[in-house]
Amino acid sequence: MKTWGDYIKVRRLDLKLTKRQLSLKFNVDDVTIYLWEKNRVKPSLAQIPKIIEFLGRDPFEKQTENLGEKIREYRRIHGLSQEKLAEQLGIDPTTLAGWEHDQHRPTRKLFGKVKATFAF
């Protein structure tokens, strides 16, 4: 299995759910479920937390020590855009983008805030 659609389909079938039943759970059209499962459309970032909960795990979770990757992973798991996470952290989105691309690191004060937010 390589895609969200692959994992969604297997889990849906394991639970003996119809596409319609699953679409109601995700508050999407049943055609959307079909498109995900056929890998024609990827789930939106906002849907990822619900999908992870449905699957019972994150099949794409990466183990990394790299700060930029950890930030991107956190955003993905929580369905957050750079703008939303930057707002939560009280920083400019371009600052967050720089951290994600390892162009620079947070100050000691901001790193404490990042560490508390990401629990690492």
Rosetta blueprint (number, residue, H / E / L):
1 M L
2 K L
3 T L
4 W H
5 G H
6 D H
7 Y H
8 I H
9 K H
10 V H
11 R H
12 R H
13 L H
14 D H
15 L L
16 K L
17 L L
18 T L
19 K H
20 R H
21 Q H
22 L H
23 S H
24 L H
25 K H
26 F H
27 N L
28 V L
29 D L
30 D H
31 V H
32 T H
33 I H
34 Y H
35 L H
36 W H
37 E H
38 K L
39 N L
40 R L
41 V L
42 K L
43 P L
44 S L
45 L H
46 A H
47 Q H
48 I H
49 P H
50 K H
51 I H
52 I H
53 E H
54 F H
55 L H
56 G L
57 R L
58 D L
59 P L
60 F L
61 E L
62 K L
63 Q L
64 T L
65 E L
66 N L
67 L H
68 G H
69 E H
70 K H
71 I H
72 R H
73 E H
74 Y H
75 R H
76 R H
77 I H
78 H H
79 G L
80 L L
81 S L
82 Q H
83 E H
84 K H
85 L H
86 A H
87 E H
88 Q H
89 L H
90 G L
91 I L
92 D L
93 P H
94 T H
95 T H
96 L H
97 A H
98 G H
99 W H
100 E H
101 H L
102 D L
103 Q L
104 H L
105 R L
106 P L
107 T L
108 R H
109 K H
110 L H
111 F H
112 G H
113 K H
114 V H
115 K H
116 A H
117 T H
118 F H
119 A L
120 F L
